[in-house]
């Protein structure tokens, strides 16, 4: 089971990244992200990395990268993680990536989903998802939340991760 963690900050550098395979030039990128407090993370961005809203990321953009905390990572500084999901920060919405149980509560207990008829529920490829949303890893795009514990939100979009 994946354990999603995130790191947010400003993209300081984007460069090609080599994994040592033929015909890979330009397919893999390294995003260097600085959170403004002296912490830096390098995200390896692969062709399979999902970008929320298919956003194009440039140097200077504020982003959040999501990665699997259980995946192996090299013991180097700055830390280097394989980006599974990247989100460009927006004043109009927030993004949460986590496992949501059958009650639609996130694993960390900070968000409960109230799905409305306006909530778009899709797969990573953009096709409609028709199964049960609970008990899955989800990318949730939402706006305002309640001040309760856990916070509750009616998401505008849910992307189901069939990992």
C-alpha positions in Angstrom: 0.0 0.0 0.0 1.3 3.4 -0.9 2.0 6.0 1.8 1.7 9.4 0.1 3.8 12.3 1.4 4.2 15.7 -0.2 6.6 18.5 -0.4 5.7 22.1 -1.5 7.8 24.9 -2.7 9.1 27.0 -5.6 10.7 25.3 -8.6 14.3 26.5 -8.7 15.5 24.4 -11.6 14.3 22.0 -14.2 16.8 19.9 -16.1 16.9 16.7 -18.1 17.6 13.6 -16.0 19.2 10.4 -17.3 18.2 6.9 -16.2 20.8 5.3 -18.5 18.5 4.0 -21.2 18.6 4.4 -24.9 16.2 7.0 -26.5 15.3 8.5 -23.1 16.7 12.0 -23.9 14.1 14.6 -22.7 11.7 12.0 -21.3 12.8 12.4 -17.7 13.2 15.6 -15.8 14.6 16.7 -12.4 12.6 19.4 -10.6 14.5 21.1 -7.8 12.0 22.5 -5.3 12.8 24.8 -2.4 10.3 25.4 0.3 11.7 28.8 1.3 12.9 27.5 4.7 16.2 26.0 3.6 14.7 22.6 2.6 15.2 21.4 -0.9 13.9 18.3 -2.7 14.7 16.9 -6.1 11.7 15.3 -7.8 12.4 12.9 -10.7 9.5 13.5 -13.1 8.8 10.6 -15.4 6.6 10.2 -18.4 4.0 8.5 -16.1 4.0 11.4 -13.5 0.4 12.7 -13.3 0.1 16.5 -13.5 -3.1 17.8 -12.0 -5.1 19.8 -14.6 -2.3 18.8 -17.1 -0.4 21.9 -15.8 2.8 23.0 -17.5 5.4 23.6 -14.8 8.1 26.3 -15.2 11.0 27.6 -13.1 9.5 29.9 -10.5 6.2 28.1 -10.1 4.9 27.1 -6.7 4.2 23.3 -6.8 3.5 20.4 -4.6 5.0 17.0 -5.4 3.5 13.8 -4.1 5.6 10.7 -3.6 5.4 7.2 -2.0 7.2 7.4 1.3 7.5 3.6 1.3 9.5 3.5 -2.0 13.2 3.2 -1.9 15.1 6.5 -2.2 18.8 7.2 -2.5 20.5 8.4 0.7 21.7 11.7 -0.7 21.3 15.4 -0.1 19.1 17.0 -1.2 16.6 14.1 -1.0 15.5 12.7 -4.4 12.0 11.2 -4.8 10.1 9.8 -7.7 7.2 12.2 -8.3 4.0 10.3 -8.7 1.8 13.4 -8.9 2.6 17.1 -9.4 0.3 19.9 -8.7 0.8 23.6 -9.6 -0.4 25.6 -6.6 -3.6 27.7 -7.2 -5.5 30.2 -5.1 -8.7 28.6 -6.4 -8.3 25.0 -5.3 -6.3 22.6 -3.1 -5.1 19.1 -3.9 -4.9 16.1 -1.6 -3.5 12.7 -2.5 -4.2 9.9 -0.1 -6.0 6.7 0.6 -9.7 7.3 1.4 -11.6 4.7 3.3 -15.2 3.5 2.6 -16.4 6.5 4.7 -14.4 8.7 2.3 -12.1 9.9 5.1 -8.4 10.3 4.3 -5.9 8.0 5.9 -4.4 10.9 7.9 -7.8 11.9 9.2 -7.7 15.4 8.0 -10.3 15.4 5.2 -13.7 13.8 4.7 -15.3 14.0 1.2 -18.9 14.9 0.6 -19.4 13.9 -3.1 -22.0 16.0 -4.9 -23.7 15.6 -8.3 -21.2 18.2 -9.6 -18.2 16.2 -8.6 -16.3 14.9 -11.6 -15.0 11.4 -10.9 -12.5 10.2 -13.5 -9.5 7.9 -14.1 -6.0 9.2 -14.7 -6.6 9.0 -18.4 -9.7 11.3 -18.1 -12.3 8.6 -18.7 -15.3 8.4 -16.3 -14.9 6.2 -13.3 -18.1 4.2 -12.4 -16.9 2.1 -9.4 -16.9 2.8 -5.7 -14.7 5.7 -4.8 -14.1 4.6 -1.2 -11.3 2.3 -0.3 -8.9 3.7 -2.9 -6.0 6.0 -3.5 -7.4 9.3 -4.8 -6.3 12.7 -6.1 -8.9 15.1 -4.7 -9.3 18.7 -6.0 -11.4 20.8 -3.7 -12.0 24.4 -2.6 -13.6 25.5 0.7 -13.7 23.2 3.7 -15.6 23.2 7.0 -13.7 23.9 10.2 -14.6 20.6 11.7 -12.2 17.7 12.5 -11.8 16.2 10.0 -12.4 19.1 7.6 -15.2 18.3 5.1 -15.2 19.3 1.5 -17.3 18.8 -1.6 -14.6 18.2 -4.2 -14.9 19.5 -7.7 -12.9 16.6 -9.1 -11.7 13.2 -8.0 -9.1 11.3 -9.9 -9.0 7.6 -9.0 -5.6 6.1 -8.9 -5.7 2.5 -10.1 -2.2 1.7 -8.9 
